Amino acid sequence: MNAQHTRELSHYLRHYNGLSPRAAAASPAIQDLDFDGMTLKTSNGTTYSVPFSPPLTSWAEARPRVIAMDETAREALGLSNIYINEYAMQQGFDWAPFFGVIFYYFCAVGLPWLEPGSVPWEVLKVVFPGGPEWFRWVVKAIFWPVIGIHVTEAFLLDRWRLQKHSVARWSRVWWMWEITIFCEGLTSWKRFDRLVAEKKAEKEDKKN
């Protein structure tokens, strides 16, 4: 069970022993197993007892019991049984808001170089309604609202989606989703939900 079920062991440590997600993810392994419970050991050498309540009466009860305990732990922790360990690239219309927000960030960073007589200044006089002065005002006016909205979206995606589907915080996949939503917004949510739906369908197909 150790090699293939570290995620379940992590759930036990979080729910039954009160460990943080980070501490519980420290390569937990079963050190001992008897009718009264399990002894789990993390990579730092600390051991934890997870009791069976009631105790087992035979080894035939072990598998269904640990499965039931994992379900109980996941429900208490607000975790789904659909695990996401990958990033889904943008498709079609997803690219529009992504490049749109990136372009806005580029414009905001470039404001100090937007000066009368510069090439961007002359271009904006022709293509932007109100000219470069109005462009500068608009970019400044919406800067903090844009940052606030995207920081909030990144926070909520982590709380409501990534943690629920066991995306390890600070992992490569976590960073890819967080950076993308900061640059893209709503379409990231839809793409993540679509990926979850695909994983759920695959899981259902395996049952049939």
C-alpha positions as CSV (number, residue, x, y, z in Angstrom):
1,M,0.0,0.0,0.0
2,N,2.9,2.4,0.7
3,A,4.1,3.1,-2.8
4,Q,0.7,3.4,-4.5
5,H,-1.3,5.0,-1.7
6,T,0.7,7.8,-0.2
7,R,-2.2,10.2,-1.0
8,E,-4.6,8.1,1.2
9,L,-2.0,7.8,4.0
10,S,-1.7,11.6,3.8
11,H,-5.5,11.9,4.2
12,Y,-5.3,9.7,7.3
13,L,-2.6,11.9,8.8
14,R,-4.5,15.1,8.1
15,H,-7.9,13.9,9.3
16,Y,-7.1,11.5,12.2
17,N,-3.9,13.2,13.4
18,G,-4.5,16.8,12.6
19,L,-1.3,17.3,10.4
20,S,-1.1,20.1,7.9
21,P,-1.2,19.2,4.2
22,R,2.5,19.9,3.9
23,A,3.5,17.8,6.9
24,A,1.1,15.0,5.9
25,A,2.6,14.9,2.4
26,A,6.1,14.1,3.7
27,S,6.3,10.6,2.1
28,P,4.1,8.8,4.6
29,A,4.5,5.0,4.8
30,I,3.0,2.2,6.9
31,Q,5.4,1.1,9.6
32,D,3.1,-1.3,11.3
33,L,-0.4,-2.7,10.9
34,D,-2.5,-4.8,13.3
35,F,-6.1,-5.3,14.3
36,D,-6.0,-2.2,16.4
37,G,-4.8,0.3,13.8
38,M,-1.9,1.5,11.7
39,T,1.4,3.2,12.6
40,L,2.4,5.6,9.9
41,K,5.9,7.1,9.5
42,T,6.8,10.3,7.6
43,S,10.1,11.0,5.9
44,N,11.4,13.0,8.9
45,G,11.1,9.9,11.1
46,T,8.0,10.9,13.1
47,T,5.5,8.1,13.7
48,Y,1.7,8.5,14.1
49,S,-1.0,6.1,15.3
50,V,-4.2,5.8,13.3
51,P,-6.6,3.5,15.3
52,F,-9.3,1.2,13.8
53,S,-12.6,1.9,15.5
54,P,-13.8,-0.7,16.2
55,P,-10.7,-2.9,16.0
56,L,-10.6,-5.4,13.1
57,T,-11.7,-9.0,13.9
58,S,-9.9,-10.5,10.8
59,W,-7.5,-9.4,8.1
60,A,-10.4,-9.7,5.6
61,E,-11.8,-6.5,7.0
62,A,-8.6,-4.5,6.5
63,R,-9.1,-3.4,2.9
64,P,-12.7,-2.3,3.1
65,R,-12.0,-0.6,6.4
66,V,-9.0,1.5,5.1
67,I,-11.1,2.5,2.0
68,A,-14.0,3.6,4.2
69,M,-11.6,5.6,6.4
70,D,-10.2,7.3,3.4
71,E,-13.7,8.3,2.2
72,T,-14.4,9.6,5.7
73,A,-11.2,11.6,5.8
74,R,-11.8,13.1,2.3
75,E,-15.3,14.2,3.2
76,A,-14.1,15.8,6.4
77,L,-11.3,17.6,4.6
78,G,-13.5,18.7,1.7
79,L,-11.4,16.7,-0.8
80,S,-12.7,15.1,-4.0
81,N,-11.9,11.6,-5.2
82,I,-11.0,13.2,-8.6
83,Y,-7.3,14.0,-8.5
84,I,-5.7,16.5,-10.8
85,N,-2.0,16.3,-11.5
86,E,-1.7,18.0,-14.8
87,Y,-2.2,21.4,-16.5
88,A,-4.5,21.9,-19.4
89,M,-3.3,24.3,-22.1
90,Q,-5.5,27.1,-23.5
91,Q,-7.6,26.2,-26.5
92,G,-9.5,28.5,-29.0
93,F,-11.0,31.5,-27.3
94,D,-9.0,30.9,-24.1
95,W,-6.1,32.7,-25.8
96,A,-8.0,35.9,-26.2
97,P,-8.3,36.9,-22.5
98,F,-4.8,35.5,-21.8
99,F,-3.0,37.7,-24.4
100,G,-5.4,40.6,-23.6
101,V,-4.4,40.6,-19.9
102,I,-0.7,40.1,-20.8
103,F,-0.9,43.0,-23.1
104,Y,-2.4,45.2,-20.4
105,Y,0.4,44.3,-17.9
106,F,2.9,45.1,-20.6
107,C,1.2,48.5,-21.2
108,A,1.2,49.2,-17.4
109,V,4.8,48.4,-17.0
110,G,5.7,50.5,-20.1
111,L,3.9,53.7,-19.0
112,P,7.2,55.4,-17.8
113,W,8.5,55.2,-21.4
114,L,5.3,56.6,-22.9
115,E,6.5,60.1,-23.5
116,P,5.6,62.8,-26.1
117,G,7.5,62.3,-29.3
118,S,8.1,58.5,-28.7
119,V,6.9,56.0,-31.3
120,P,4.2,54.6,-29.0
121,W,3.0,58.1,-28.3
122,E,2.6,58.9,-32.0
123,V,0.9,55.5,-32.6
124,L,-1.7,56.1,-29.8
125,K,-2.5,59.5,-31.2
126,V,-3.7,57.8,-34.3
127,V,-5.3,54.5,-33.0
128,F,-6.5,55.1,-29.5
129,P,-9.7,57.2,-28.8
130,G,-8.7,60.3,-26.8
131,G,-5.0,59.8,-27.7
132,P,-2.1,58.9,-25.5
133,E,-3.1,61.1,-22.5
134,W,-6.4,59.2,-22.2
135,F,-4.7,55.9,-22.7
136,R,-2.3,56.6,-19.9
137,W,-5.2,57.7,-17.6
138,V,-7.2,54.5,-18.4
139,V,-4.2,52.2,-17.8
140,K,-3.5,53.8,-14.4
141,A,-7.1,53.9,-13.4
142,I,-7.8,50.2,-13.8
143,F,-4.4,49.0,-12.6
144,W,-5.3,48.1,-9.0
145,P,-8.8,46.8,-9.8
146,V,-7.2,44.5,-12.4
147,I,-4.5,43.3,-9.9
148,G,-7.1,42.9,-7.1
149,I,-9.5,40.9,-9.3
150,H,-6.8,38.5,-10.5
151,V,-5.2,38.0,-7.1
152,T,-8.6,37.2,-5.7
153,E,-9.3,34.7,-8.6
154,A,-5.9,33.0,-8.0
155,F,-6.7,32.7,-4.2
156,L,-10.1,31.3,-4.8
157,L,-8.9,28.9,-7.5
158,D,-6.5,27.5,-5.0
159,R,-9.1,27.2,-2.2
160,W,-12.1,26.0,-4.2
161,R,-10.5,23.9,-6.9
162,L,-6.8,23.1,-6.6
163,Q,-6.8,22.0,-3.0
164,K,-10.1,20.2,-3.4
165,H,-8.6,18.1,-6.2
166,S,-5.3,17.5,-4.4
167,V,-3.0,19.8,-6.5
168,A,0.0,20.1,-4.2
169,R,0.5,23.8,-3.3
170,W,3.8,25.2,-4.7
171,S,4.2,22.3,-7.1
172,R,4.9,22.9,-10.8
173,V,1.3,22.1,-11.8
174,W,0.0,24.4,-9.0
175,W,2.2,27.3,-10.3
176,M,1.0,26.8,-13.9
177,W,-2.6,27.1,-12.9
178,E,-2.0,30.0,-10.6
179,I,0.0,32.0,-13.1
180,T,-2.5,31.3,-15.8
181,I,-5.5,32.5,-13.9
182,F,-3.6,35.6,-12.9
183,C,-3.1,36.3,-16.6
184,E,-6.4,34.8,-17.9
185,G,-9.2,34.8,-15.4
186,L,-12.6,33.1,-15.9
187,T,-11.6,30.8,-18.8
188,S,-9.0,29.2,-16.5
189,W,-11.9,28.2,-14.1
190,K,-13.8,26.7,-17.0
191,R,-10.8,24.8,-18.4
192,F,-10.1,23.4,-14.9
193,D,-13.7,22.3,-14.5
194,R,-13.6,20.7,-17.9
195,L,-10.5,18.7,-17.0
196,V,-12.2,17.5,-13.8
197,A,-15.3,16.4,-15.8
198,E,-13.1,14.5,-18.2
199,K,-11.3,12.7,-15.3
200,K,-14.6,11.9,-13.7
201,A,-15.9,10.4,-17.0
202,E,-12.8,8.3,-17.3
203,K,-13.2,7.0,-13.8
204,E,-16.9,6.1,-14.4
205,D,-15.9,4.3,-17.7
206,K,-13.4,2.1,-15.7
207,K,-16.2,1.1,-13.4
208,N,-18.3,-0.2,-16.2
